Amino acid sequence: MSDAFDLLIQNARVIDGTGAPRFRADIGIQGDRITGIGNLNGRKATRVIDATRLVAAPGFIDAHTHDDRLLLSDPAMAPKVSQGVTTVVTGNCGISLACSPSRSAAIPPLDLLDADGGWFRYADFDQYRRAFDEAPAATNAACLIGHTTLRAATMDSLDRPATAAETGRMRDMAEKALAAGAIGISSGTAYAPASAAPTEELIEVCRPMSQLGGLYVTHMRNEDAGIVDAMEETFRIGRELGVPVVISHHKCVGKSNHGRSSETLALIERNLASQDIGLDCYPYIASSTVMQAGRAKQSNRVLVTWSKPHPELSGKTLSDAARALGVSEDEAVERLKPAGAIYFMMDEADVQRILAYAHTMVGSDGLPHDAVPHPRLWGTFPRVLGHYARDLGLFPLETAVHKMTGLTAARFGLTDRGVLRAGAYADLTLFDAETVIDAADFDHPAQPARGIHTVIVNGTPVWADNASTGARPGRVLLRSTAG
């Protein structure tokens, strides 16, 4: 190997992803690896970046995405690389593009990935992975397989528990996906296509992880009045399988449940003594998913993000949409379907308490195919860095970076990612700590963040000068491997 670096980042404020204090250093990159950190004065390099005014951090890892299709249909991944994300965890909430039948387009919430159905063409995970390898994206991807997707692929009716034979077919599909590189299995029992699945079905479908490894990642059955029971179910599944569990987008929804995060975090803390538990959250008081009457009733305000029969109402409030249709809000919910919505239903104190919890990772839960998406799609990570860490002082910048890098890499078993050290993969984000902030809001949700200088994936810049570079160096990452 030549003594010259391919890329030399000089005089950066290094926040290495471990939570340790920042320090000044140069970073040398050769190929796809970091090969030097420290005083690298006098070393030659093909390209040099002066980072005197910048923080150099590991590339951010989005712990919770629905980017399965975006990786293939828009591989520049602008909503993610523009905010410093270099790896996305896909297949969440029981929804994955891999292993899905063509009929998935007619089944909410699977339609969040593709309401028209043309992308539901990957019968197994190996096919999906090959499609990515043949046409890589700008970011890396670590992929979960969705339990709801497996149900749609094996059952003629989703409003009942699976039979033993159906469970066996789902288990076989899950085993094949895990062997081909999926990092775990997700569930979304809060949604109708999976709500009829008993705990025993979930355990049996996930059984291959006991031997092959992987995580059980769940949009739990309930996030309001029944949240504790839903958490207990999640913990039971992890214990019986002997696998780590991750609670997706942890929150307490509805006014009657505001403040209960003290209770739920204490429950997690007690159970951590006996099992491996993780969680993620996004830094907003509004959620977003398919249009649901129950969620609309729990919300202070509802925004329509897309509607197949009424696309002209995307971006409108539900009350404005109801007036435009000349019906009640309850009737408007039904007339807009299939549709998506943003629901203002959480309390800021809960959001901050959950975000500050030591084991909480950052995940955007962005929905890239919504006509008018939630601003979390473009703004999550800069919002944590700028609004919560710098402006509110919720935690130090080093802690914020750890929550979106080292903590997440360790949780999902992504070896040599999420940290800046010699030998690690060269996934980096350079940002201005004084100016970094989300620009996306609910009125203008598709706005690149401010203060993100350069984003590097596997040694190759993918975002610079506030634009995509056109490079596509991303890879499918495997759990507990070198990637």
N, C-alpha and C positions, 0 to 999 in steps of 0.2 A: 504493500500500500504506500502511496506517495505521502511525503511529509506535508504536502500542501493540503489545506482544507478546500472542500468544494464551496463552503460557505462559512464565513467567520462573522459572528455577532460580537461587536466590541463594546466593552464598558457598560454592560447592562446591569440594571438592578435585578438580580436573579431571585425569584421566589420559586423554590424548587418543587413544590407540590406536596411536601411532607408536613407542612405546617411550621417548619423552622423559620427563624428570622431571615429576612432578605440580606443579600450580600452583593458586592460589586464583583463582576467577573466577565471574562470573555467566554464565548461558547464556540467551539469548533465542530463542524459537521463534515463528515465524509460519507458519501453514499446516503444510506437511510439511517445512520446512527450518529449520535453525539460521541465524538472521540476525544474531546478535551474540554475541560472547564477550569478556569483559573486565569492566571496572567499569561496570555498567549502572545505577548508583544514579540514582534519579529517573525512570527509565523506567516507564511504566504497563504493566500487564498484566492480562488477564482472570483469570488464575490464577497464583498465586505458590506455589512450593515452597521452604521454608527448608532448604537442604542443608548447613548449617554443619557437621554431624557426619558428612556422607556423602561418598563418592567418586562423581563423575559420570564414567562411562565410555561409550564407544560401546556400543550394544546388541551382545550377544555373537552371533557367527555360528557355528552348529553345523556344522562342516565335513563331518560324516558322519552322516546320519540315514536312517531308513526311515519317514519321516513322510508319504509320498505319500498314504496313505489318511487318516491322522489329520487332515490339513489340511481334509478334506472331511467326515469323519464326526464329528469333535469339534473344531470350528474355534476353540474357546476356547484350545486348545493349552496347557492348564495345565501339563503336565510340562515344557514348555520356557519359557514366559514366567515361571513361578514361579522359575526359576533365572537369569533375566536374558537369555534368548535372544530375539532379535528377527528373525533370519533363519535358515532351515534349508536345508541342501543335501540334496536328496532324490534317489532313484533310484540308490542306491549298490549295490555288490556284484553288478552285473548285473541288479538287480531294480527294475523300475519299474511303477507302475500304468498309466501311459500306454503305449500300443502293445501292451497285453496281451490275449490271447484269453481267453475264459471258462474254458478248460481249465486255466488257470494255477493255479487253486486246488488241483489235484491234483498239482502239481509242486513239491516242495521244492527250493530255499528260497523260491520265489515265494509259497508259502502263508504265509510270515511276514507278508505284507500282508493276507491274507484267506483263511483256511482254508475258508470256506464258499462263496466265489466271487462273491458278489453285487456286489462292487466292481470286478471285472475287466470293465469295460464301456466302456473308453475305447480305441477302435481306433487312435487316433493322438494325438500330443501336443497338437494344436490342440483336440481335444475336451476333453482334460484341463484345458488352460489356460482354456478357456471356462467349464468347471464351477467353477473357482476364482474367476474374475472375477465370475461371477454370484452366488457365495456366498463372499466372502473369509473368510480365517482371521485370527486375531489376529497372526500372524507373516507376514513375507515368505517367499517360497520361491524358490530357484534350483534348477532341475531338470535332472538327468541322465536319459538314456535307457539302459535296461539291455540289454546284449547277450544275456543269458539270456532276457529277455522277447522280444526280437526272434527268437531261435531258436524259442521256443515258438509264435510267431505265424506262422512260415514253414516249419517242418520237421515231418514226421510222426513222426520218431524222433530223439531227442536224444543217443543213445549213439554217434554217428558224426560225422565232419566234415561240414559243409554242402557240398552240391554247388555248382557254379558258379552255377546258376540260383537256388538258395536264398540264396547269399551276395549275389547281385545284388538280390534282393528285400529282404534285410535292409539292404543299403546304401541302397536307395531310401527305405526307411522312416526310416532314420537321417538321411538328407539332408533329408527333409520335416520331421522333428522339429527339427533344428537350425535350419532356416529359420523355424520357427514359434516359436522362443525357447528351446529346450533349450540348456544351456550346455556339453554334452559327452556323452560315452558312457562308461558304466561296464561293467566286466566282473567276473565271479565264477568264474574258471576253477578255483577250489578245489572247487567243487560239481559233482556228477555231471552236471547238464544242460548244463554248458559245458566240462567237463574234456576232452571229446573234440575240442574246437575247436582246431585247430593255430594257431600264431602267424599264419600267412598269412591265415587266416579273420578273425582279429581285425583285422589291418591293413586288409583290404579292406572290412570292414563299417564301419570308422572312417575310411575314405578321404575322405568328404566334409568332414571337419574340416580337411583340408589347405587347402581353399579357403574354407570358411565360418567357420573358427575353432572353438575349443572345446578341452576337456581330455579326456585319456584317464585315467580314474580306476579303479583296479583293486584288488579283493580278489585278490591274486596266487595263482598256481597252487599255491604251497607256502609255508608259514611255519615249517617245521621243518627237517629235514635238507637239503632241496633249496631253501632260501630264496635262496641266491646265484644259482642258475640262474633262479629265478623273477624275481628282480630284473633280471637281464641281459635276460630276455625283455621285461620292462616297458620298460627303457631302449631296446631295439631298436625296439619299436613307436613310441615317441615320436620316435626319430631318423628312422625311415623316413617317418613322416607329417609331421614337422616341427611337432609340437604338444607342449605341456606335458604331463607325466604327474604323477599323484598316487598314491602308495602308500597304500592305505587301512589304517587301524588297524594301523600297523606294530608288529610284535611278533615274538618268538622263542619258539615254543611247544614244550613238552615238556622234561623235565629234561635230556636230552642236548644241548639247544640253549640252555640258560640261559647267559648271558654273551656270546652271539654278537652282541649289539647293537653292541658295539665294532667288530666286523667289518662289519656291515651299514651302520652310519652312515659308516664310512670309505669304503665303496664308493659310497654316495650322494655324499659330499663329492668324491671323485675325478671322478665323472661330471658333477657340477654345472659343471665347467669347460667342458663342451662341449654341455650341454643343460639344459632347464628342468625341474627335478624338485621336487616337493613331497611332503609326507607329513602324516598326522594320526595321533593316538593318543588313547586314553581312559585315565584315571588309575586303573586297577584291574588286579589280577593275574588276574582271571577274565574269560573271553570268554563270548559267548552267541550261539547260533544254533539251527538245527534239530538234532534228535537224530541223532547220528552215532556209530557204534561206534568208529571210529578215534579220534575226539576223546576219547571216554569213556575209552579205554585209556590215553591220554596224560595224563589228569588225576588230580590228587590227590584231588579231590572233585567230584561232579556233582550239580547240583540240577535237578529237572524244572520247567520254566517253564510248560508246557502239554502236554496230551495229548488228542487227540480221542477215542480209545477209552476213556481212563481219566482224565477230568478231575478225579476225586477225588484223584489223586496229584500234582496240581500243587502245587509248593512243597516236595515231599518230596525227600530225597536219593535218588539212584539205588539205593543199597544198601537203603534203607527201602522203596522201590517194589518192588524185587525180592523182598524178604521178604513184602510184602503180596500179591504175585502168586504166591508160592511157586515162584519160578524163579531161575535164575542171573542175574547182572547182564547178561551177554551176551544172554540170552533176553529179559530185561526191556526192553532197548533196542529190540528188534524188536516186542515186544507193545505198547509205548507209542506207537509211530509211527502216524500222523503226530504229531510232538511236537517240543518245543523243550527246550533245556537250557542251563545255565550250567556252564562248565568252568573249574576252577581249575588253570591250566596254565602260567602265566608266573612270572617271577622279579621281585621288587620292584626289584632293582638295574637290570634291563633297562628296566622301566617308567620309572624315574627318569631313566636315561640318555637314553632316546628322548624323553621329555617335555621335558627340558632342552635338547635339540639346537636350534640356532638356527632351523632351518627347519620345525620341527614345529608344526602347528596342533592345536587341540583339537577333537575330535569325539566325540560321545557314543556313536554306534552303538546307541542305545537301540531297543528293539523294543516299540512302544506297544501291540501287540495280544496280547502274552503275558499269560496269566492271572496269573502271578507273575513280573514282569519283573526283569531285572537292575537294581540301583539306579542304574546310570549314566543311565537314562532320566530320572530326576528330579534327580540329584546331581552330574553331571560338572563343571559350571563352578564352582559354589561349592566343590567339593572341590579344584580346582586353586588357587583363590584362597585358601581357608582352610587346608587341610591342607598342600599342597605349597609355596605361596609364603610364607604367614605363619608357619605352625607349623614346617615343616621348613627353611625358608629356601633352597629349591632354586633360586629366582630371585627378583628383586624383583617387587613387585606390578605395576609398569609393564610388565615383561616378560610376566608372566602375562596381563595385559589385551591386550597386543599379539598374543599367540599366539591369542587368541580373537576378535580384531577386525581391526585393520589388516592383519596378515599374511594372514588368511583372505580378506578383501575383495580384496586385491591378487592373491592366487593365483587366485581364481575370476573376476576381472575385474568386480567389482561396484563400479562407479564411484560416488563420493560416499557410500559406506558404510564402516563400520569405523573412522571417524575423527571427532573432534569439532573442527570448524572452521566458520567462517561459510561458508554455501553448501552444506554437506553436508546430507544427509537427516537429519531429527531422529529417529534411532533411538538411544535412550539407556537405560542402566541405572544407577540410583542404588542404592548399597549401602553398608553399614557395614563398613569394612575390619577392624574389631576383632572383629566377631561373625559375619561371613559364613562359612558352613560347610554342607556337605551333611548333611541329616537322614536321607535314605534309606539303608538298609543291606540286607543280604541277608535279614534276617528281616522287615523292614518297608520294602519297596522303593518304595512310592508315597507318599513323604513330601515335602512342599515344603521347600525349603532355608530356612535361617535367615539373616537379615541382608540380604535383598533388599527394598528399600524401594519403589521405583517403577520400572516398565518402560514405555518409550514407543516406539511404532512409528509412523513417518511423522507425528510430531507429536502422536499421540493416546495417552494412557495406557491400557495394556491390563492392567496388574497394579498394584494399590495396596492398602495395608492388608491384605496377605497374602491377597488374593483377586482373581479376575478382575473387570475392570470391565465386561465384556460387549461391549467395542468390538472391531471386526473390521476394522482398517485395512490389513491385509496385502496385498501385491502379488506377482505373479510377476515376478522380476527377470531381466533379460537380461544376458548377458555383454558387458562392454565398452560398456555404454550407461549412461545416467543412471538406469536403473531404471524 
